[in-house]
Amino acid sequence: MKPLAIEEFPLGDPRIREFAMLPWRLYRGDPNWTPPLNADLLGSRLLGLNGLLTPAHPYHRTASVTHFLARRDGRAVGRVSAAVNRRFNEHQEANAGIGFFGFFEVEKDYDAAAALLDAARKWLALQGMTVMRGPGEYSNATHERQGILIDGFDTPPTVECTHNPPYYGEYIERWGLSKIRDYHAYLVDLERVPHERIARVAEAVRNRDGIETHVADIRDLTAEIGKVIEVYNRAWSENWGFLPLTPGEAKSVADSLRPIIDPGLVRFASVDGEIVAVIGAFPDPNRALRPRWGVLGDSDLVRVARLLRDRRHLPRVRLMFFGIVPGRRLRGIDALLFDETYRYAVSRGYRTIEASMLLEENGLVIRTAEFAGGRRYKTWRIYERAI
């Protein structure tokens, strides 16, 4: 095997583009792999996106990052990032010294994988970190794309979820990382939802406690984002890996999802005028965005054109967030919001809903997914080791 070289470079380096585009070669022909738009990483004025791999992205206001490429005879065979998210560590108890590795991709080449992970670990040690966690993109806050898929390789991911070969988990564990948390995905076939049972609970809730619901108003998306942030930061505050979502981060997520927002799938519940719960589901664009590997290519413009053509006929929905603020749980608000979302989804011709990513210890949400007829069909894993 030809000698291996590891290159390190910062944000703004020309090699960032090679770093971003490497998976297109590694996954060529994989029928399930579905990457985000390139602009989501590299930015695009035309699409109005600040790419995560550019200094303009709000993530970098409170983080330090670096990037590594592994090469054999000049050919890139793998990549990884290392990051210190200062805001994340400051938010954790005792100002935890957690460093992250992310953007992990590699050919079937364990030596390259180990060299990349070694490089990330050494950089994190130089930053004074005591724990290495990942993979994600840059880090593993609850609202970030993250995790290694360890089960469910035979189906494509939904929007904002990851896909990878089975050997990634094997390489990571062989190198010395161990499981710290799992996330699950539950698939709900809308034709098999036990709706009468859910409707009875929803009707009882609807007639008590002065609960009111309303759908999102995308005409004032900024205000709606503010409502989502408020509920999210209260409802998820005790979850493992939680980091409060900033307005800038929320706007970046909203900008990437704007072309597919269906306001009937984003609903709020209020009690006495106070918003106490939110359910946020989005038509899954990945069916349209999946690479075709054809003569027309798979540029962002080609993929967006397919999405705009198909966006009213997307059959699958991803339930991305579902939260109830403390003090309002176990009162059936979840059944009420799901009932309304279900009725709307059926009326619009959607066929399945994926609830993900659900923390393995979040029994309340998992029981709700199972109550709605969901079956677990994917699992992602986060790893950790002492530096």
GIZI-V958977 format. One record per helix or strand of 2 or more residues. SS is the DSSP state (2 for helix, 1 for strand). FROM is the first residue (numbers start at 1). TO is the last residue. If there is no record, write none. Layout:
{{SS,FROM,TO} {SS,FROM,TO}}
This chain:
{{1,4,9} {2,15,26} {2,38,42} {2,58,62} {1,63,72} {1,75,85} {2,86,91} {2,93,95} {1,98,106} {2,110,126} {1,131,134} {1,148,151} {2,167,175} {1,178,189} {2,190,192} {2,195,206} {1,211,215} {2,218,235} {2,247,260} {2,263,265} {1,266,271} {1,274,283} {2,286,289} {2,300,313} {1,316,324} {2,333,347} {1,352,359} {2,363,371} {1,375,386}}
